[in-house]
Each structure stands twice: as C-alpha cells, then as structure tokens.
C-alpha cells in the first residue's frame, strides 16, 4: 500500500489552565499534525506535541523534519511499519515527537487496512482504562487543595501532583491533598527532576505516612546511579520518565535497578513501534509501565489509549492533556467520560479513530507528494 501524499500542518490550541512544572509552564499546545495518504485512499493521522525541555525538539523543528521524513516515506509501503520506522529512526536521533506522529499515522493506516480498531490490531482486547488528572505546581497549599477538590468533584480515582520544590516545601502540599481525598483515591507525585538525591530521600521519608503511589522522575534525567541508590534507600516505588526514551534506556534502567516503573510517552519513544519494545523489556524485567503525554490533543491521546488498552502491563495512565483544552480540534477518537472521572471512552472505529477537524489546521500547510 504505497504512500502517495503526506500533509503537514501546525496545530495550536489554547489551554484553560496553564500547568507549571519545575521545567517550565505549559499554557498551550503547539503541535504538528501529519496526514499520510496511500494509493487506495486510506489515510492515517498522527500528532507531535514537542516539549523542548524534555524532548529537545520544537514545533518549528518538527515542522522542518516532517518535510524530510515525508520525502523519505513517499512511494513506499505504509504497511511495512518495521521498515518505515527503521528508516525514520535512522534519519535522525532528534525530533522524537514528529517521528511519533509518522508512527501513529502508519499504525492508523495499518489498522484501517486490517479493518480493526488499533488496540485490536495490536492484539489487545477491550478493558476499562482510566486516566489520572494532574495538578501543576501551585503557589500555595490552599490553591493545590482547591485543584484537588475540583478533581475529586469530577469523580477521578487518581491524582498526579507536580512537586520538585526546594527543601521539604512539597510535603505540606502532598499532606493536604491526602487529607482531602481520603484513602481511596490514588495519589502519585512527579518531581520532573526537581530534587537531588538528599532532597528526594528527605521528602520521600517525610511523606512515608501519606500513601503516595510512586515517585516519578525525582532526580535529574542523567542521574541513573542516584536513581538506583534512591530506589534501594526508600520504601516507595520509583518511576522513570525523562530518563526513559527508548528500548536502550529501558534496558539500562532495568540493569541498573534504577526504577520500578517506566513512563512510556509516544513523543519520547518516537511512537507505538518503540513503545511496544519498551513495554516488552519492562515486562520481561518484572516492571510495570505508565503511559503519559505532553500537550497532545485527543488525536495523540487516542494512539496512546489504544496502546494502553492493548497492553495490560501498561498499568498507570496519565492521558489528561486534552482535558483542559479551550477548544477541541478532534473528531472521533478517545473521549473523557462525563460521569466516571478519568474513564477513557475508546470507540471501536477502525484505526485509532481520531481525525483533525481541518478548520483548525494552520494555513501554512505543506503537502509532499
Ligand atoms: Mg513525568
């Protein structure tokens, strides 16, 4: 099934509430979408949501690289995903976000060609999947509690709290949220590299009674040795996020014993093809996975939700980026249930089911044929 056309466009969507993390503020989605069309008219959609402090790429770099990748895949078989992703990943070690967009468009085409929803194409079976909702770093404990109350009111069963403040300043936020939500709502924390080893030990010990589910990326991205040391030292599971991009990182982390959980993000892994490898390595090492997001619309989130549904080892879901979008540029695909907080409704449409409403696409749309 020959690829005859690739369309590339920027997609900008404002968010209702900016999210502050130790690495910066996310106040809008500045994404790139690709639509790959094949000779028989079957097409697939993919989305990149670059976040330079983590992925090292940007909307502009993705937009340029997409044009190079488009030339690479034109005239080739869309269904040969192993070959196509080998070429795409061989073309650059950078721009993982846009490599992911091509990947999810190819999987969309392949699942459509097979006449199956993507999770089924990946060998999965329907199961209930729920996402947490994230609270960014607030200026005061009162504001953190206010956010947690809103999440509780919306019926979520899991909250992810952004931490990583200096000293022990995070403890009061975690304590106040736990007191508010009671014992039955899961509470995870993500430091986004904000702590060093002694600060992480002190914080995790000070939070010992607060039933935190795990500590995500407590230390700097490169600090694998101290992650392993921390995991030995404290009685709390450690989850690697920024330290994990691909299968090589997964193997390294497991060999070092540096994490209990791995956070797969399609934008780090360069897509589903690599996400499957990371999950397989994790599973072989007795390690569960989380799946997270950057600022994807429901398009990128649909691809992630299909992968999560297809692989029960992907246990923790953090697919909340589109929850606070001011407008919704996506037709079809995964949706948030309106009564059961965090429940992800994944329709049985063939492919990943999501398309961009073309009215939202930037006028500087490029077509490579
Ligand atoms: Mg994270």
Boltz pocket constraint, residues with backbone or C-beta under 6 A from the ligand:
constraints:
  - pocket:
      binder: B
      contacts: [[A, 190], [A, 192], [A, 216], [A, 217], [A, 241], [A, 242], [A, 263], [A, 292]]
      max_distance: 6.0
